[in-house]
Amino acid sequence: MENIFSIPEECTCGRKHTVLTGVCVLKEGVHKDLLTWLSENEYKKIAVFCDENTQKYTVNFASIAEICVLKGNVHATEVYAGEAIEFTKKTNAEILIACGSGSIHDITRYAAHDLNLPFVSYPTAASVDGFMSGIAAMTWHGQKHSFPSTPPIAVFADPKVCAEAPDRLTASGVGDVLGKYVSLFDWEIANILTGEYICDTIKQLTNDAVTEVRKAIANRSALSHLDYTRNVLYALLISGLAIQLTGNSRPCSASEHHMSHLWEMELLNEETDGLHGEQVAIGTLLVMEKYDKAMKAGLDYNAIRNIDLTKVFSAAYLEPVYGKLTEGILKENMPGGIPDSSSLHGIRIADEKALDEAIRAAYAKIPSIEELKELMYKADCVTELSQIGLPDDLAYIEKSLCYAPYVRDRLTLLKVLNACEIS
């Protein structure tokens, strides 16, 4: 069995990229390949993690593995991660299998990394981009964290299994991929303003994922449901590979994801039933509206040059929303313990004209809001907060846009704009 992806280790960015997922198979009936692979590699003690919705797919592994069914409304939290770790220890497993979607993968990935064990990805829905990634996105004691973890040693993805999932899950996957337009723009912004590392090869991979999804949407009426799901699933695997090669989620997660993370932290709202990709889709549109206004008005480089980091990273500003999590948010944004250790501190503005031209060239790569909405409509994505039970009033949206950038110490245009407003 060979990996369907081949990435040259020598890259123009100057870094060496290695695909750590040695096997990636995308085909119907792939559980047979997985069973063969486990046997060929002489894995005897196997633990499979699933939830109540994906338990039915573990029947293929029941005779050779211990099955852990995580109960209830499974989210990637310290509670479920603890359960997975304890189950692995109890069964003396030597390899783990994630049989499910995003949360199951993050829980399994975290447990595998914590115990220094390999894990295998067996997706059951084309709903998120994290199957091949080495990042565990967790809600840890109420705060969103991205923990560096181990990518899967192998991925066995069955498009037929994923096509059996509710259509809402596939639409969520589409929303997650279309959000990459903002992710890539924010990455370029960070590179332009601070010189942050960026890789053209990985950018192209992420663009390839978006292209695959757009082709799937354009040809949806001519494609079978199975083929449409296969194309979306392939795009999600490409996105996960981009994350794996980068070593963090930078090419696939920026301000649009920070909006989703803030809502998941339940600081501005009660628990939402929105799926990750649904929240990303809505976050993408809201962020794009903010960016569009800023670009049309023209960026105020003098304001950017004079950002007051002591005001931005003050408990007085953050505590009204983040409450008891404020200390953790400040630590996240100031990893060195002082404002100057923030990603905002690295901004350097010299030639404003050249800077502005570079930013506008990067922005020109993003479709218009109208075009993005049309793509989302055609893919049955959600586009309004009210569709996932969140307030859709202007005050809530403005508060989300103001506080979402501080979920991560990651430079985005949204964080820059907000910092200018505070200063």
QUIRA-V446797 format. One record per backbone hydrogen bond with DSSP energy under -0.5 kcal/mol. CO is the residue of the C=O (numbers start at 1). NH is the residue of the N-H. Records with the same first field share a line. If there is no record, write none. Layout:
CO->NH ; NH
//
This chain:
9->11 ; 17
11->14
15->11 ; 17
18->20
20->22
23->155
24->4
25->27 ; 157
27->30
29->32
30->34
31->35
32->36
33->37
34->38
35->39
36->40
37->41
38->43
39->42
42->44
44->46
45->94 ; 95
46->66
47->97
48->68
49->99
50->70
51->55
54->57
55->58
56->59
57->60
58->61 ; 62
61->64 ; 65
66->48 ; 68
67->69
68->50 ; 70
70->52
72->74
75->77
76->139
77->81
78->82
79->83
80->84
81->85
82->86
83->87
84->88
85->89
86->90
87->91
88->92 ; 93
89->92
94->118
95->47
96->120
97->49 ; 99
98->100 ; 122
100->124
101->105
102->106
103->107
104->108
105->109
106->110
107->111
108->112
109->113 ; 150
110->114
111->115
112->117
113->116
118->96
119->153 ; 154
120->98 ; 122
121->156
122->100
123->158
125->127
126->173
130->133
134->149
135->137
136->138 ; 147
138->140 ; 145
139->78 ; 141
140->143
143->140
145->138 ; 147
146->148
147->136
153->22 ; 23
154->121
155->25 ; 157
157->27 ; 159
158->162
159->163
160->164
161->164
162->165
166->169 ; 170
167->171
168->172
169->173
170->174
171->175
172->176
173->177
174->178
175->179
177->180
178->181
179->182 ; 183
180->184
181->185
182->186
183->187
184->188
185->189
186->190
187->191
188->192
189->193
190->194 ; 195 ; 196
191->195
193->348
199->203
200->204
201->205
202->206
203->207
204->208
205->209
206->210
207->211
208->212
209->213
210->214
211->215
212->216
213->217
214->218
215->219
217->220
219->222 ; 223
224->228
225->229
226->230
227->231
228->232
229->233
230->234
231->235
232->236
233->237
234->238
235->239
236->240
237->241
238->242
239->243
240->244
241->245
242->246
243->247 ; 248
249->252 ; 253
250->253
254->257 ; 258
255->259
256->260
257->261
258->262
259->263
260->264
261->265
262->265 ; 267
263->266
275->279
276->280
277->281
278->282
279->283
280->284
281->285
282->286
283->287
284->288
285->289
286->290
287->291
288->292
289->293
290->294
291->295
292->296
293->297
294->298
299->301
300->304
301->305
302->306
304->307
307->309
308->311 ; 312
309->313
311->314
312->314
314->317 ; 318
315->319
318->321 ; 322
319->323
322->325
323->326
325->329
326->330
327->331
328->332
329->333
330->334
334->337
338->341
339->342
342->345
343->346
344->347
348->350
350->352
351->355
352->356
353->357
354->358
355->359
356->360
357->361
358->362
359->363
360->364
362->365
363->366
368->372
369->373
370->374
371->375
372->376
373->377
374->378
375->379
376->381
377->380
384->387
385->388 ; 390
386->389
388->273
393->397
394->398
395->399
396->400
397->401
398->402
399->403
400->404
403->406
404->407
405->408
408->410
412->416
413->417
414->418
415->419
416->420
417->421
418->422
419->423
//
